Structure formats: C-alpha cells, structure tokens
Amino acid sequence: MDDTISIPRIANLFADPARALILRTLIDGTMRPAGELAYTANISPQSASAHLTKLVHGGLLIAQAQGRHRYFRLANAQVADAIEALASLSVAVRPRAPRSVLPSKSVPIQFLNARTCYDHLAGEMAVRVCEAMMKSRWLVQEGRDFRLTRLGEKELAALEIDLDATRRSRRVFARACVDLTQRRPHVGGALGAALLDLYVDRGWILRARRSRVVTITTKGQEAFRRTFAMQEA
C-alpha cells in the first residue's frame, strides 16, 4: 500500500485545534487523565472524550484505565517527532504579518535554553551538545540522521551508554531533529533518549513534573562543558 494514502487521515487528526493542544500537552512523554486534557484544551469533558477517541483510534494516543479514570499518552516517539516537526514547520512558513500586529509575548528563556521533546533533550543546550559532538567527530550527519563514528562509539561507551541496547531499539538510532526554537539540529532517536537518561541519572539536569522545561544544574553546566568540549555560551 502507498504510504501517502495515510497522510490525509493523519493530517486530519492534527488539524483540529483542540486535538493539536492535546497532542502538544503530551509531548513531554507523560500520561495524563482525560479531565486534565479537557481543561488544557479548554473544551468540555464530552468534547474531549470524542477527540481522545479519535486520537486513540487513529493510532496517535494510547489509553490506559486506572480505576475509574482513563489516562492517555503519545503512542510512540514517531508521534512526538511529527508534533515537533509540524511545530517547527509552522514557524518556518508562518505568514508575514505587519510589525504592529506581531504578538508581543516572548518565549520564556528557560524554554529556549533546555526542555524535553518526548524522551530527548531539546533547546539551546541540546543544539550546542550536538554541534560539539559533530565538531569532535563523534557524529557525522547523513541526511536526516547521524552516523556514530568509531571515536564516538569509544567516547559514548566511556560514558557508560549501552550502544548495543540503543541499536536494538525499533526506533531510528540517531535522528537529526531540527530544533523548534534554535532552527538547528539536536540529537533525537534512540541515542537522544539514551543521552537524556544519562543527563538525568548523573544529576546534570532536573526534570519538572508537569513541564517540558528542565533545569541544568551547576554540576551539569560543568559536566556538559567538560564531556563534550563545549565552549562557554
């Protein structure tokens, strides 16, 4: 079957503003109840139920019952990649507006600096790490993906990243994700997820319970510079 046949169906699921808000809310990888998603999308519980049913049947969300409540999360990393890609595209093709009517509200600096995209790090720090890994020849970009060099394998193994397990993942090994706010690539895919686990386990970053924004600790600032031979920002 031609894969393009599915494009209109998937595009229709993303097209509704309420469904788009629900999907963006879940891009942090959490599982949330229907009531919270209804509140986030500013719609009634009945309307939220209908939208969630469509998203589950469409393969974008997974539902799980816990007692009397149903919780929802993104079906997989590919859905998160699509959400981030569409958000990035919307910035790139946004119609030009007169300066006087452009929104004045700025993006919080913490969001620009470091945040999660599903299960990998995004934002300025993620882009800087990616650029440092390419400059040091740990990674080589090949189209939409990265190839890990022999030096990269040695260095990541020294950081105790299980590359064999990462490669066994059914996901793309290392995706070159164009960052939504930086417009340059960061490392996604299975390797991006493994790196985020490393940052969290070693206390380089702290995750927030209900936010994509992460905090880079003092320990993390030094560790990022030392590990990836990064220059001062």
VOSELO-130131 format. One record per residue (C-alpha): residue number from 1; residue in three letters; chain; x, y, z. Coordinates in pm, 1 decimal, always signed. Example, Ala and Ser with C-alpha at 12.3 -4.5 7.8 and 13.67 -1.06 7.14 Angstrom:
% residues 2
REC   n res chain        X        Y        Z
REC   1 ALA     A  +1230.0   -450.0   +780.0
REC   2 SER     A  +1367.0   -106.0   +714.0
//
This chain:
% residues 233
REC   n res chain        X        Y        Z
REC   1 MET     A     +0.0     +0.0     +0.0
REC   2 ASP     A   +122.5   +350.9    -85.1
REC   3 ASP     A   +222.4   +526.0   +237.9
REC   4 THR     A    +89.2   +856.6   +105.9
REC   5 ILE     A   -266.3   +722.0   +141.6
REC   6 SER     A   -237.1   +770.2   +518.7
REC   7 ILE     A   -126.5  +1132.6   +500.4
REC   8 PRO     A   -475.8  +1289.0   +474.7
REC   9 ARG     A   -601.4  +1074.3   +764.9
REC  10 ILE     A   -310.5  +1170.3   +990.3
REC  11 ALA     A   -326.7  +1534.5   +881.9
REC  12 ASN     A   -696.2  +1545.2   +972.1
REC  13 LEU     A   -618.8  +1422.0  +1324.6
REC  14 PHE     A   -367.9  +1703.7  +1372.1
REC  15 ALA     A   -586.2  +1968.2  +1209.0
REC  16 ASP     A   -836.9  +2029.6  +1488.1
REC  17 PRO     A   -711.1  +2299.5  +1732.1
REC  18 ALA     A   -829.6  +2108.9  +2041.4
REC  19 ARG     A   -662.7  +1786.3  +1929.2
REC  20 ALA     A   -345.1  +1978.2  +1846.5
REC  21 LEU     A   -338.3  +2121.4  +2200.1
REC  22 ILE     A   -389.6  +1776.9  +2349.8
REC  23 LEU     A   -102.9  +1635.4  +2144.6
REC  24 ARG     A   +130.5  +1925.0  +2231.2
REC  25 THR     A    +48.0  +1879.6  +2600.4
REC  26 LEU     A   +150.7  +1513.1  +2587.5
REC  27 ILE     A   +477.8  +1569.7  +2401.6
REC  28 ASP     A   +662.2  +1560.1  +2735.1
REC  29 GLY     A   +602.7  +1183.5  +2744.4
REC  30 THR     A   +371.2  +1188.8  +3046.3
REC  31 MET     A    +41.9  +1005.8  +3088.8
REC  32 ARG     A   -245.9  +1239.0  +3179.6
REC  33 PRO     A   -615.9  +1195.5  +3262.6
REC  34 ALA     A   -894.1  +1298.6  +3027.6
REC  35 GLY     A  -1014.5  +1572.0  +3264.4
REC  36 GLU     A   -677.6  +1746.0  +3268.0
REC  37 LEU     A   -652.6  +1728.3  +2889.1
REC  38 ALA     A  -1001.5  +1875.3  +2855.3
REC  39 TYR     A   -900.7  +2165.3  +3079.6
REC  40 THR     A   -578.0  +2220.4  +2885.5
REC  41 ALA     A   -763.2  +2228.8  +2553.8
REC  42 ASN     A  -1039.0  +2449.6  +2701.8
REC  43 ILE     A  -1316.4  +2213.3  +2594.8
REC  44 SER     A  -1589.8  +2021.3  +2772.7
REC  45 PRO     A  -1526.9  +1668.7  +2903.9
REC  46 GLN     A  -1772.6  +1535.3  +2646.6
REC  47 SER     A  -1590.0  +1705.5  +2362.0
REC  48 ALA     A  -1253.9  +1590.2  +2496.7
REC  49 SER     A  -1381.0  +1233.7  +2511.0
REC  50 ALA     A  -1474.6  +1246.5  +2142.0
REC  51 HIS     A  -1138.4  +1393.6  +2041.5
REC  52 LEU     A   -943.2  +1144.5  +2252.7
REC  53 THR     A  -1134.6   +854.9  +2100.0
REC  54 LYS     A  -1038.6   +975.4  +1752.0
REC  55 LEU     A   -673.8  +1012.4  +1850.5
REC  56 VAL     A   -664.0   +663.3  +2003.4
REC  57 HIS     A   -838.8   +503.3  +1706.2
REC  58 GLY     A   -608.5   +696.6  +1475.3
REC  59 GLY     A   -302.9   +546.8  +1644.0
REC  60 LEU     A   -162.6   +871.1  +1784.9
REC  61 LEU     A   -251.1   +807.3  +2151.0
REC  62 ILE     A   -267.1   +508.9  +2384.1
REC  63 ALA     A   -531.9   +491.7  +2656.6
REC  64 GLN     A   -493.0   +312.0  +2987.6
REC  65 ALA     A   -760.4   +261.3  +3252.3
REC  66 GLN     A   -665.3   +318.8  +3616.3
REC  67 GLY     A   -961.8   +269.8  +3843.5
REC  68 ARG     A  -1246.1   +490.8  +3729.4
REC  69 HIS     A  -1023.6   +712.9  +3518.4
REC  70 ARG     A   -862.9   +682.0  +3177.1
REC  71 TYR     A   -513.5   +813.4  +3117.6
REC  72 PHE     A   -360.1   +899.7  +2781.9
REC  73 ARG     A     -9.9   +927.1  +2638.6
REC  74 LEU     A   +150.5   +951.5  +2296.6
REC  75 ALA     A   +158.9   +618.6  +2116.5
REC  76 ASN     A   +529.9   +632.6  +2032.8
REC  77 ALA     A   +830.4   +852.6  +1964.0
REC  78 GLN     A   +734.7   +890.5  +1598.7
REC  79 VAL     A   +420.2  +1079.7  +1703.1
REC  80 ALA     A   +632.7  +1313.4  +1915.4
REC  81 ASP     A   +870.7  +1365.1  +1623.4
REC  82 ALA     A   +576.8  +1455.6  +1399.3
REC  83 ILE     A   +440.6  +1707.9  +1652.6
REC  84 GLU     A   +778.5  +1877.1  +1688.1
REC  85 ALA     A   +833.2  +1873.8  +1310.7
REC  86 LEU     A   +493.3  +2031.3  +1243.2
REC  87 ALA     A   +555.2  +2295.3  +1509.7
REC  88 SER     A   +891.2  +2372.9  +1351.8
REC  89 LEU     A   +734.1  +2387.7  +1006.3
REC  90 SER     A   +463.1  +2623.7  +1129.3
REC  91 VAL     A   +733.8  +2867.6  +1238.7
REC  92 ALA     A   +918.6  +2836.8   +907.8
REC  93 VAL     A   +612.8  +2901.8   +689.6
REC  94 ARG     A   +426.9  +3144.5   +916.2
REC  95 PRO     A   +271.3  +3422.7   +704.3
REC  96 ARG     A   +447.1  +3754.0   +744.6
REC  97 ALA     A   +242.1  +3997.4   +948.9
REC  98 PRO     A   +276.2  +4374.0   +993.0
REC  99 ARG     A   +514.0  +4454.0  +1279.6
REC 100 SER     A   +234.4  +4627.0  +1468.5
REC 101 VAL     A    +25.8  +4310.8  +1498.9
REC 102 LEU     A   +300.7  +4063.6  +1582.3
REC 103 PRO     A   +249.0  +3903.7  +1924.2
REC 104 SER     A   +444.3  +4076.5  +2199.2
REC 105 LYS     A   +457.9  +3782.0  +2435.9
REC 106 SER     A   +807.7  +3635.2  +2434.9
REC 107 VAL     A   +905.7  +3272.8  +2480.3
REC 108 PRO     A  +1039.9  +3205.6  +2833.6
REC 109 ILE     A  +1419.4  +3189.4  +2835.4
REC 110 GLN     A  +1408.6  +2860.2  +3027.1
REC 111 PHE     A  +1211.6  +2700.7  +2741.0
REC 112 LEU     A  +1465.4  +2824.2  +2487.4
REC 113 ASN     A  +1759.7  +2700.5  +2691.6
REC 114 ALA     A  +1663.3  +2341.0  +2772.4
REC 115 ARG     A  +1346.3  +2134.9  +2750.2
REC 116 THR     A  +1242.2  +1783.2  +2660.5
REC 117 CYS     A  +1088.9  +1668.7  +2335.4
REC 118 TYR     A   +922.5  +1339.4  +2434.3
REC 119 ASP     A  +1229.9  +1145.8  +2554.5
REC 120 HIS     A  +1526.4  +1352.9  +2438.5
REC 121 LEU     A  +1674.2  +1692.6  +2515.7
REC 122 ALA     A  +1587.9  +1996.1  +2302.6
REC 123 GLY     A  +1667.6  +2366.9  +2315.9
REC 124 GLU     A  +1992.1  +2564.1  +2306.0
REC 125 MET     A  +2187.2  +2321.2  +2525.4
REC 126 ALA     A  +2085.4  +2023.4  +2311.9
REC 127 VAL     A  +2190.5  +2206.4  +1995.4
REC 128 ARG     A  +2525.7  +2300.6  +2149.2
REC 129 VAL     A  +2587.0  +1939.3  +2252.8
REC 130 CYS     A  +2504.1  +1822.1  +1901.6
REC 131 GLU     A  +2736.3  +2077.0  +1741.3
REC 132 ALA     A  +3016.2  +1980.8  +1981.5
REC 133 MET     A  +2973.1  +1610.5  +1902.1
REC 134 MET     A  +2994.9  +1683.1  +1529.4
REC 135 LYS     A  +3293.6  +1915.4  +1571.5
REC 136 SER     A  +3475.2  +1645.5  +1769.9
REC 137 ARG     A  +3378.6  +1390.8  +1502.1
REC 138 TRP     A  +3172.9  +1173.8  +1732.7
REC 139 LEU     A  +2882.0  +1214.8  +1493.4
REC 140 VAL     A  +2854.4  +1269.9  +1119.1
REC 141 GLN     A  +2527.4  +1394.4   +973.0
REC 142 GLU     A  +2392.3  +1192.1   +682.7
REC 143 GLY     A  +2063.8  +1336.6   +558.9
REC 144 ARG     A  +1802.0  +1329.9   +833.4
REC 145 ASP     A  +2013.0  +1111.6  +1061.6
REC 146 PHE     A  +2350.6  +1095.3  +1233.9
REC 147 ARG     A  +2613.7   +822.8  +1198.4
REC 148 LEU     A  +2819.7   +740.0  +1504.4
REC 149 THR     A  +3193.3   +725.3  +1428.4
REC 150 ARG     A  +3441.4   +485.7  +1589.3
REC 151 LEU     A  +3561.4   +771.3  +1807.4
REC 152 GLY     A  +3201.1   +846.1  +1902.3
REC 153 GLU     A  +3142.1   +483.0  +1995.5
REC 154 LYS     A  +3451.3   +486.4  +2216.8
REC 155 GLU     A  +3355.8   +812.3  +2388.8
REC 156 LEU     A  +2992.2   +719.2  +2447.5
REC 157 ALA     A  +3089.7   +375.0  +2575.8
REC 158 ALA     A  +3320.4   +553.0  +2822.7
REC 159 LEU     A  +3011.0   +742.2  +2942.8
REC 160 GLU     A  +2850.4   +401.3  +3006.3
REC 161 ILE     A  +2586.3   +436.7  +2735.4
REC 162 ASP     A  +2478.9    +88.8  +2625.3
REC 163 LEU     A  +2509.6   +129.4  +2249.1
REC 164 ASP     A  +2411.6   -231.9  +2178.2
REC 165 ALA     A  +2081.1   -185.5  +2360.2
REC 166 THR     A  +2030.2   +150.4  +2190.7
REC 167 ARG     A  +2081.1     -5.8  +1848.8
REC 168 ARG     A  +1836.1   -285.7  +1928.6
REC 169 SER     A  +1561.4    -28.4  +1963.5
REC 170 ARG     A  +1299.4    -34.4  +1689.0
REC 171 ARG     A  +1346.7   +340.9  +1651.6
REC 172 VAL     A  +1584.0   +537.8  +1432.9
REC 173 PHE     A  +1922.7   +521.9  +1605.1
REC 174 ALA     A  +2014.2   +893.2  +1589.5
REC 175 ARG     A  +1778.0  +1140.7  +1425.6
REC 176 ALA     A  +1887.8  +1493.5  +1334.2
REC 177 CYS     A  +1587.2  +1681.1  +1473.7
REC 178 VAL     A  +1565.9  +2044.8  +1367.1
REC 179 ASP     A  +1512.4  +2228.3  +1695.1
REC 180 LEU     A  +1185.7  +2421.8  +1715.3
REC 181 THR     A  +1339.6  +2735.4  +1864.8
REC 182 GLN     A  +1704.6  +2715.4  +1754.3
REC 183 ARG     A  +1642.2  +2611.7  +1390.4
REC 184 ARG     A  +1948.7  +2384.6  +1408.6
REC 185 PRO     A  +1961.7  +2009.9  +1476.4
REC 186 HIS     A  +1977.6  +1833.5  +1808.3
REC 187 VAL     A  +2013.1  +1457.5  +1863.4
REC 188 GLY     A  +1689.7  +1262.0  +1872.8
REC 189 GLY     A  +1602.6   +898.8  +1820.4
REC 190 ALA     A  +1719.2   +616.0  +2044.0
REC 191 LEU     A  +2056.9   +780.5  +2104.6
REC 192 GLY     A  +1889.7  +1105.7  +2208.2
REC 193 ALA     A  +1680.3   +914.0  +2461.5
REC 194 ALA     A  +1990.6   +738.9  +2598.6
REC 195 LEU     A  +2167.8  +1072.7  +2636.4
REC 196 LEU     A  +1874.0  +1222.9  +2825.4
REC 197 ASP     A  +1874.6   +924.8  +3063.0
REC 198 LEU     A  +2246.3   +987.2  +3120.2
REC 199 TYR     A  +2189.9  +1355.7  +3198.6
REC 200 VAL     A  +1913.5  +1277.0  +3446.6
REC 201 ASP     A  +2088.8   +982.0  +3613.9
REC 202 ARG     A  +2405.7  +1183.4  +3669.7
REC 203 GLY     A  +2224.3  +1488.6  +3801.8
REC 204 TRP     A  +2321.0  +1713.7  +3511.5
REC 205 ILE     A  +1958.7  +1817.0  +3461.4
REC 206 LEU     A  +1645.7  +1814.3  +3673.5
REC 207 ARG     A  +1310.4  +1737.5  +3514.3
REC 208 ALA     A   +991.1  +1915.2  +3618.3
REC 209 ARG     A   +685.8  +1704.5  +3692.6
REC 210 ARG     A   +440.4  +1893.1  +3470.9
REC 211 SER     A   +659.7  +2087.6  +3231.8
REC 212 ARG     A   +887.5  +2023.1  +2936.3
REC 213 VAL     A  +1135.7  +2273.9  +3076.5
REC 214 VAL     A  +1436.5  +2118.4  +3250.1
REC 215 THR     A  +1690.9  +2280.7  +3480.2
REC 216 ILE     A  +2059.6  +2242.2  +3408.6
REC 217 THR     A  +2233.7  +2207.5  +3743.1
REC 218 THR     A  +2565.9  +2368.9  +3836.8
REC 219 LYS     A  +2716.5  +2021.2  +3819.0
REC 220 GLY     A  +2559.3  +1977.9  +3476.4
REC 221 GLN     A  +2694.5  +2304.4  +3337.1
REC 222 GLU     A  +3049.3  +2193.4  +3414.1
REC 223 ALA     A  +2986.1  +1833.8  +3304.1
REC 224 PHE     A  +2846.3  +1938.0  +2965.3
REC 225 ARG     A  +3148.0  +2162.4  +2900.3
REC 226 ARG     A  +3398.8  +1900.1  +3010.4
REC 227 THR     A  +3238.0  +1595.5  +2847.9
REC 228 PHE     A  +3161.9  +1748.2  +2508.7
REC 229 ALA     A  +3447.6  +2002.4  +2496.8
REC 230 MET     A  +3193.5  +2282.5  +2470.1
REC 231 GLN     A  +3286.7  +2649.1  +2470.4
REC 232 GLU     A  +3131.2  +2896.3  +2711.4
REC 233 ALA     A  +2795.0  +3024.2  +2583.4
//
